[in-house]
Amino acid sequence: MKNRKLRINGHSHLLPYPEEIPQFMKEKEIFWVDDERKHMLQKGWKRPVTDSSFFLDEKLKWMERNKLDHAVVLNLSQLYGNGLRLEEMKKALRFQNDFNAKIQKNHPSKFTCGFVVHPGFIYGALDEIKRCVEELELKVLCLPTHFMDSIGQWRCVFDKENDRIFELADQYKLAIEIHPYDGDKMIKLENTNWRFHLIWMLAQCGDAYHFYTLNGMQERFKNIRTCFAHGGQLAQMNLGRRIQGFDGRPDLFEGKYHPRKAVGHKNIFFDTLVHDTDSLKLMLQRQGTKQVLMGLDDPYPLGEMESDKQSSYPGKILDLAIEKNIITEVEKGQIWEENVLQWLFGDDEKAKQDLVNKILS
């Protein structure tokens, strides 16, 4: 019998081991990991592997050590495929999706995995969604906040031209994860002091949420449940400005949905990765406790990881929220378990129970 709340992490990442990455990805400098497992690399880009739990066996040990029952593994941000030639992009994303499918199939009690498509090539994206859902049994669609279209223009993923993606996602009743990346390619500023991760990623999330709600995606596609990474942090504090802009310049928003209508919507979720309890409190007050789910963003250094300098550990922000009377123990349990399951499966109680049974097995 289940006599405790499950601890399900709704925002996790996993690197393939170097030998699992196809040779063409290194030859084309698309993405690879060095043999020593010390760095992940792309053409003109290099980032240290900051924790051994980037890799599967070490991830499983890390989860056990931190009493994490299950994790939703998203795609790697480096594999959104922006700027790649069409065939290279298709092969790279297919590798990512096949890798995640293998992880889910081999470890169903530990991982639910997402898949990624490139919105700039709509017919290929639709075909890949069908393949991932029907053949690979993946149910979490990972999309970037922004993407580069076929003529090199940066676009928001919720542009009207992409409605066919969301129509198909709605048909399959998918969970959707929206995650920022590539800000340094979009914005003409020097990439220094991690500004694109610390500042501009939050702006990208806010911009995507802006258009998701203006376009009424939550009303037009009622079967999808969308989670914005990193708490959609700017989306929370910027709500008043968006409302005033909408009301003050109605000529700019003809045919759009009012920002207020999306606040606290049952099919819009945000993860907890906002780094401080004041930000968490604002999000909970604005959106409601039921719309917030646990997200650790492990094993990245901006995730909620073990850190002596920060006296941090996975789950700390919710423990602090309890201490400050921001949430109750019941709400804490919901954020860890029920809210993640609701995002993944909506009102499909059988699917929820099936996953719980797999975890407990």
Phi, psi and omega in degrees: 000142178277116183238018177211161176287137173287152175250099182250123180269115185273005182210096182223162179224157182214131176267141168292151170294152183309320184287348179274345184275127182301147183299326183298332182289327175283318180299320180273000180057037179281309179186137173199169177238136182291160186298334180277356180061034181258336183218148165256144191222151166220175178301120178072016185214140181209133181222135181290145170278104192273352179206142182295339182284008167297337186250157194303302185299319179290327177297317180298319177293320179297318179297317179296318181296325182260013176055045176260122186279329189199156180217144172267114182267116178273176174286164173283134181300330181292350182245043168277341173086009181296132176085356179275154171296152190306308184294322178295317179299314182298318180292320181293315181291325177296320176300313180302314183292320177294321177298312180296322179297321179295319178299314181295318181295320184279339184223060185295336179281345185249331188224135162250128189244149178263170176225158187235145172227164179256114184293345182287348180231084199296318184291320175296323178297317180296318179297320182290324175300313180300316180297314185293324181282311189277326182261320185265350178060040175262141187232009179240112180270120180262126180228147175281156175298326183219155180214160177266124181279183189291348177249015174086011179269136176279134184228153170284141183297341182262019172300148185305327183298341182265009182305329182295329176297316184282334173297317179289319176300321178295320178298320180274355181057051185277152162278145181234137175245128179250122188226140180273154172185171175066022178301326181292340177273338184271328191243129186274071174230151177297135181277088183225151178051034172059031187298328184285333175276323186275329185244303192286333175301321180292323176294321178298318177297316180297322179294317180295317178297323177306310184279331174301314184280322177300324180274002175062035182302323183292338178265325183281332181236084191283348183264352178264152178233120191248129177248130177262126183293160175056034177068009186047044201306315180293333179298330182284310185281344185264003186301315182299320180294322179294319179296315181295322178295318180297315182286327185278334179230065181301338179295339181271354187231031181299129179080003181264164180269142181293138180304327182299329187294340183267346186295124180073014181298141187295341182253012176243123184237161176221144177272172189276001191280071180244356167078347177210154187288334177296316178294319179298318180299316179299315180298315181295320179294321182285310192262338185094145185301325184292344183263010182243130181232159184290131176217119184261339184053032176289150003257025183292151183294342173272001175277175179273086184247169173296130179205118178293320181300322183260004187044047188251161177196160180298122180100000185299319187298325178286325175297318177294322179296326174295313181301324183267010178058034176276324176227164174262170176298324178296314180295323176301315178297322178295318180297323179285326189239287190302320184291325177294316179296322179295318176297315184293321192233357181061230182266014179278088185294328178295317179297321177299312182294324177300317179292317178302317179297320177298316181297316184285342182288000000 
